[in-house]
Amino acid sequence: MIYINGDRIAEDIDNIAKTINEYLIREKMVLVDENNIPLNPSAIENLVIQNNAPQYLRAIHTTQLLREFKQELNGYIEKVNQYIDDIRDLDDQLSVINGYTSVVEAILSFIPITNFIQKDLINSDFLQSISEKVFERAQLNDMSFIIDVIEYELLPLLQNVSDEIQEVM
């Protein structure tokens, strides 16, 4: 037997994944672990298949998850804004390059969220292209270009993700 938030969802082990998925879609929920981290499909399958004892799973509404993510994203956007203000006056090439890399890595980590809300907001080809230009400019020690890319290309991309999450909620 499978329970989600105390509700019995299924008794039959056949098509259990389909039954769980249909329930989650219908109720607009996502399964989470004890830290409210969403479970990926393989983790769900492992939980369900690992033993025949009743499984008590926990789910939260997608709007709650998106709200929490949006708060974290907005906090990150504020940090990037502050970073831009702080780094503009410094002549520290390594800090600028590390900052750029951190922002791009963060953006790439948001792809699953944009996929979840079914929005194609992050173009990895664009990020690849801009990163190549940043690399060329870094070799020329043009840190102002890299800071401008963060401020005028990456920061608006982050803000767009935040705006689209707000629209979905």
Steps between C-alpha positions, in 0.01 A plus 500: 500500500612849420395799706568862413444746783286235668274439200503147364593530137550144386492144618591325179872493427430482124517843335588658835719767340220599263248513785730717713578730208130544413423584863781754520394669177134507601578646842780728367751352743854371499652233723769627736747356746522592869676830406230604249734422210302367202563138415604415148322217316773244568493577874122456501530171316764378745279588796201320360683192374742453789258314723146374511416664831262796494674815383416832660610774264488874548400754238465875488306719261701625208407859578665468842812357341508773236441769764797374703718478191398850389597641839840334475542620142410858592754487783759376254414781255555753780839342575600521134396866490706568812793306353489713184504819707788374714719357224477790253757704691740215568773391263478131583482290185463172687201625700324621185555171318394298805190716535409448136551126532285483814213685335510278190510186716201628697309570180574150372377354828165676443430310177304224682277765657432664163426156357266435792300815426515406131676817391803506272677792665862392511678448170817300556627592150475868597687434824769310307538782249517773762746295705731472202494879461563542872797263477646703212454826689645352817818421307511868404443594867174679410322456832248777435362296207452197726330708767274651233409150379403406854299818545335535160469140378499259795320707761202568267490128425474425873232766539308350209503159670369662818228685308388185319481309829281777638276475195463123543417531870 
